Amino acid sequence: MSKYLRREVAAKNAVYQAILEACTKRLAEVGYFSKEEVLQDTGMEAFDDSIRWDYVVDFLRSGQGVELIPMAQRFFTRHKAADRRHAPQMFIATGHGKKTMGYANVTIDGGVFAIKQLQNRKSMQNGVGKAFTNYAEKLHQRSLIGDDLFLKIIDGTATQSDIAKTDMRA
């Protein structure tokens, strides 16, 4: 028997339904929601550590077609609106130990958060690509992959079947 809450069960659960309703209301009113405020609105503060917020965000994305960005505590405290437009990275909960305290619709503040989130994802993608290339170089230096596959990886034309065909035994 699984000890973890399955997505299908959570979708039908009354607690999650109430949380989704409160999140939807806040998104419609102001374009963002704080996890703490949603729990207070629903009277479910006692369940704070038990709520699977990744499920809640996925339910909102799939059910309402809204794209959400994780926001840090700083977003929910008093600050100037101009700060959000000029330095959105200060409010997005990624990197440097920022903890997700809530979520915002990508369309708020003219989409500055959406643009910054895309830049972050592109940077991560570039980093993963560079790490993969470095790994391929090390494998090539150790003669674990041939010249043909190595050149395809460097060019970005290697397919999954090209990689699967490689005999990686030393």
C-alpha positions in Angstrom: 0.0 0.0 0.0 1.4 3.4 -1.0 2.0 6.0 1.7 2.0 8.8 -0.9 -1.0 10.8 -2.0 -1.8 10.0 -5.6 -2.7 12.8 -8.0 -6.1 11.1 -8.9 -7.0 10.9 -5.3 -6.0 14.5 -4.5 -8.0 15.8 -7.5 -11.2 14.4 -6.0 -10.4 15.3 -2.4 -12.5 18.0 -0.7 -9.5 19.6 0.9 -7.8 20.1 -2.5 -11.1 21.2 -4.1 -11.4 24.0 -1.4 -7.8 25.0 -1.9 -8.2 25.1 -5.7 -11.3 27.3 -5.3 -9.5 29.7 -3.1 -6.5 29.8 -5.4 -8.7 30.4 -8.4 -10.5 33.3 -6.6 -7.2 35.0 -5.7 -5.8 34.5 -9.2 -9.0 36.1 -10.7 -8.9 39.0 -8.2 -5.2 39.9 -8.1 -3.3 37.5 -10.3 -1.4 35.8 -7.6 -1.8 33.8 -4.4 0.2 33.2 -1.2 0.0 29.6 0.1 -0.4 31.0 3.6 -3.3 33.2 2.7 -5.0 30.4 0.8 -4.7 28.1 3.8 -6.1 30.9 6.1 -9.0 31.5 3.7 -9.9 27.8 3.7 -9.3 27.3 7.4 -6.7 24.6 6.7 -3.6 26.0 8.3 -3.2 22.7 10.2 -2.6 20.9 6.9 0.3 23.3 5.9 3.0 20.7 5.6 0.6 18.1 4.1 -0.5 19.9 1.0 1.1 18.9 -2.3 1.4 22.3 -3.9 2.9 20.8 -7.0 -0.4 19.0 -7.5 -2.4 22.3 -6.9 -0.3 24.1 -9.5 -0.7 21.2 -12.0 -4.4 21.2 -11.4 -4.6 24.9 -12.1 -2.4 24.6 -15.2 -4.3 21.7 -16.7 -7.8 22.7 -15.5 -7.7 26.4 -16.2 -4.8 26.8 -18.7 -3.1 29.3 -16.5 0.8 29.3 -16.3 2.1 30.1 -12.8 5.5 31.2 -11.6 6.8 30.3 -8.1 7.2 33.5 -6.0 9.4 34.1 -3.0 8.3 35.7 0.3 9.6 39.1 -0.9 6.8 39.3 -3.5 4.1 39.1 -0.8 5.6 41.7 1.5 5.3 45.5 1.0 7.4 46.7 -2.0 7.1 49.2 -4.8 5.4 48.1 -8.0 8.3 49.5 -10.0 10.6 47.1 -8.2 8.7 44.2 -9.7 9.1 45.6 -13.3 12.8 46.5 -12.9 14.1 43.5 -11.0 11.7 40.6 -11.4 14.4 38.1 -10.4 14.2 39.4 -6.9 10.7 38.0 -6.5 10.9 34.7 -8.5 11.6 31.7 -6.1 14.5 30.1 -7.9 18.1 30.1 -6.8 20.0 31.6 -3.9 17.8 29.7 -1.3 14.6 31.5 -2.1 11.6 29.4 -0.9 8.3 29.3 -2.8 5.7 31.1 -0.7 3.1 31.4 -3.4 2.5 31.6 -7.2 1.7 34.4 -9.7 0.1 34.3 -13.1 2.7 35.0 -15.8 0.6 37.8 -17.2 0.8 40.1 -14.2 2.9 43.3 -14.5 2.9 43.2 -18.2 4.6 39.8 -18.4 7.9 40.8 -16.9 7.9 37.6 -14.8 7.2 35.5 -17.8 10.1 37.0 -19.7 12.5 36.5 -16.7 11.2 32.9 -16.2 11.9 32.1 -19.9 15.4 33.6 -19.6 16.0 31.4 -16.5 14.8 28.3 -18.3 17.0 29.1 -21.3 20.0 29.5 -19.1 19.3 26.2 -17.4 18.9 24.5 -20.8 22.2 26.0 -22.0 23.9 24.8 -18.8 22.5 21.3 -19.3 23.6 21.3 -22.9 27.1 22.4 -21.9 27.3 19.7 -19.2 26.2 17.1 -21.7 28.9 18.3 -24.2 31.6 18.2 -21.5 30.5 14.7 -20.5 30.6 13.6 -24.2 34.1 15.0 -24.5 35.3 13.0 -21.5 33.8 9.8 -23.0 35.5 10.6 -26.3 38.8 11.2 -24.6 38.5 7.8 -23.0 37.6 6.2 -26.3 34.1 5.2 -25.0 32.4 6.8 -27.9 33.5 7.1 -31.5 34.4 10.1 -33.6 31.1 10.0 -35.5 28.9 10.1 -32.5 31.1 12.7 -30.8 30.8 15.0 -33.8 27.0 14.5 -33.9 26.8 15.4 -30.2 28.9 18.6 -30.7 26.8 19.6 -33.7 23.6 18.9 -31.9 22.4 16.4 -34.5 22.8 13.2 -32.4 19.6 11.3 -32.0 18.5 8.9 -29.3 19.0 6.0 -31.7 22.6 7.1 -32.5 23.3 7.1 -28.8 21.5 3.7 -28.2 23.6 2.1 -31.0 26.9 3.0 -29.2 28.6 0.1 -27.4 29.6 1.7 -24.0 31.4 -1.4 -22.6 35.0 -0.7 -21.8 
